[in-house]
Amino acid sequence: MANTAQARKRARQNDKQRAHNASLKSSFRTAIKKIMKAVLSGDKKVAKETFDSNVAIIDRIADKKIVHKNKAARHKSRLNAAIKAL
C-alpha cells in the first residue's frame, strides 16, 4: 500500500476514476445492446430511432477516451449497416 500521504491520495483518486470509467464503459455496452435489440426486433423505424438516440452516448464516451474513437466508429458503422439491411 501507499506510504506517503500523496500516494494514498493518488490511490483514492485512482479508485474513484476507475469506478467512473467502468460505469461509462458499461453504458457504452448497454447503448450498443439496445440498438442491437431494436435491430433484431425487425422494425426499421424503431431501430433507427434507437440508433439516433444512443449514438450520442457512444460519441460522448469516445470523446472522453474511455473507448478508442475508432472502436466507437466501427460499432456505429456496423449498427447503421444492420439497420439499413432491414
C-alpha angles and dihedrals in degrees: 000000000000116000104196130059090243092053092046090053091047090052090052091049092048092053092049093047093046091054091049092049091048090053092051092047089051091053088050091056092044091053091052091048091051091054093046091050090053091048092050090051087067098228107127095194094052091044092052092048091049091048092050093050096046100041089077090058091051092049093047092053091047090050089055089052093238086130125016116267091236091055090052091047091049092052093046091049094050093045092048090049090051090052092049090050091060 
